[in-house]
Amino acid sequence: MDSQRLIFNSRDEMLRIDVHRIVYFEADGNYTYIVTCNKLKSAVCMNLGQMEDVLAQRLKEKKNIFARIGKRYIVNLGYVYKINPLKKQLVLTDFTNFSYQLDVSREALKTLKEIMVQIKI
């Protein structure tokens, strides 16, 4: 995988993250948590819509490694392991170091299934 980094700079701190190590983004009001494959969780001062815009601007054509899932998450499609709309569960894993189980709406998971089938990741 090519190494591409995102840098988030605020008055108090700077985050520098390899894009491929980001597992998902989670909305929390005016903040977005960035969760990485080594289980670090950092907050940046922007809502999830703003984060979508940042990803589109900075990643250009590579932005498609991420997908917005419902109102609460943007996930790295490369880590999607299991989508279960009936149980409202999404499992993200690398099969070695981490496994995250997220509660997501049925509608959002159905959309994610369609995305995954279309892009054949």
C-alpha positions as CSV (number, residue, x, y, z in Angstrom):
1,M,0.0,0.0,0.0
2,D,1.2,3.5,-0.8
3,S,1.7,5.6,2.2
4,Q,-0.4,8.7,2.1
5,R,-0.8,10.8,5.2
6,L,-3.5,13.2,6.5
7,I,-2.4,16.0,8.7
8,F,-4.9,17.7,11.1
9,N,-3.6,20.8,12.7
10,S,-5.3,22.7,15.5
11,R,-4.2,25.4,17.9
12,D,-3.3,22.8,20.5
13,E,-2.1,19.7,18.6
14,M,-1.2,18.1,15.3
15,L,-2.2,14.7,14.1
16,R,-0.3,12.9,11.3
17,I,-2.0,9.7,10.2
18,D,-1.3,7.2,7.4
19,V,-4.6,6.9,5.5
20,H,-4.4,3.1,5.3
21,R,-4.2,2.9,9.1
22,I,-7.5,4.7,9.6
23,V,-10.2,2.1,10.3
24,Y,-13.1,4.5,10.7
25,F,-14.3,8.0,11.6
26,E,-17.1,8.4,14.2
27,A,-19.3,11.5,14.6
28,D,-19.7,13.1,18.0
29,G,-21.5,16.4,17.5
30,N,-19.1,19.0,16.2
31,Y,-16.2,16.5,16.7
32,T,-15.0,13.5,14.7
33,Y,-13.1,10.7,16.3
34,I,-10.5,9.0,14.1
35,V,-9.9,5.4,15.1
36,T,-6.8,3.6,13.8
37,C,-5.7,0.0,13.4
38,N,-3.5,0.2,16.5
39,K,-6.6,1.2,18.5
40,L,-5.7,4.9,18.9
41,K,-8.7,7.2,19.0
42,S,-8.2,10.9,18.4
43,A,-10.7,13.7,18.2
44,V,-10.6,16.6,15.6
45,C,-12.8,19.7,15.7
46,M,-15.0,19.1,12.7
47,N,-18.2,17.4,12.1
48,L,-18.5,14.3,9.9
49,G,-19.7,16.2,6.9
50,Q,-16.7,18.4,7.1
51,M,-14.5,15.3,7.4
52,E,-16.0,13.9,4.2
53,D,-15.1,17.2,2.4
54,V,-11.5,17.0,3.8
55,L,-11.1,13.4,2.6
56,A,-12.5,14.3,-0.9
57,Q,-10.1,17.3,-1.2
58,R,-7.0,15.8,0.2
59,L,-7.3,12.2,-1.2
60,K,-8.7,13.0,-4.6
61,E,-9.3,9.7,-6.5
62,K,-8.2,7.6,-3.4
63,K,-11.1,8.9,-1.4
64,N,-13.0,5.8,-2.5
65,I,-11.3,3.7,0.1
66,F,-13.7,5.4,2.5
67,A,-17.5,5.3,2.5
68,R,-20.0,7.3,4.6
69,I,-22.3,4.9,6.5
70,G,-25.3,6.5,7.9
71,K,-25.1,9.6,10.1
72,R,-22.4,8.4,12.4
73,Y,-19.6,6.7,10.5
74,I,-17.1,6.9,7.6
75,V,-15.4,3.5,7.3
76,N,-12.3,2.2,5.5
77,L,-13.8,-0.3,3.0
78,G,-10.6,-2.4,3.1
79,Y,-11.3,-3.4,6.7
80,V,-15.0,-4.5,6.2
81,Y,-15.3,-8.1,7.3
82,K,-19.0,-8.6,8.1
83,I,-22.2,-6.7,7.3
84,N,-25.3,-7.9,9.1
85,P,-28.3,-5.7,8.5
86,L,-30.7,-7.8,10.5
87,K,-28.6,-7.5,13.6
88,K,-27.5,-3.9,12.7
89,Q,-23.8,-4.9,13.0
90,L,-20.7,-4.0,11.0
91,V,-17.4,-5.7,11.9
92,L,-14.2,-4.1,10.8
93,T,-10.9,-6.1,11.2
94,D,-7.4,-6.7,9.9
95,F,-7.7,-10.4,11.1
96,T,-4.5,-9.9,13.3
97,N,-4.5,-6.9,15.6
98,F,-8.0,-5.5,15.9
99,S,-11.7,-6.1,15.5
100,Y,-14.3,-3.4,15.9
101,Q,-18.0,-4.0,16.0
102,L,-20.2,-1.0,15.2
103,D,-23.9,-0.6,15.6
104,V,-25.3,0.8,12.3
105,S,-28.8,1.2,11.0
106,R,-30.2,-1.5,8.7
107,E,-30.6,1.0,5.8
108,A,-27.0,2.1,6.1
109,L,-25.8,-1.5,6.1
110,K,-27.9,-2.4,3.1
111,T,-26.3,0.5,1.2
112,L,-22.8,-0.6,2.3
113,K,-23.5,-4.1,1.0
114,E,-24.4,-2.6,-2.4
115,I,-21.3,-0.5,-2.4
116,M,-19.1,-3.5,-1.5
117,V,-20.7,-5.6,-4.3
118,Q,-20.3,-2.9,-6.9
119,I,-16.6,-2.1,-6.2
120,K,-15.6,-5.7,-5.5
121,I,-13.0,-4.9,-2.8
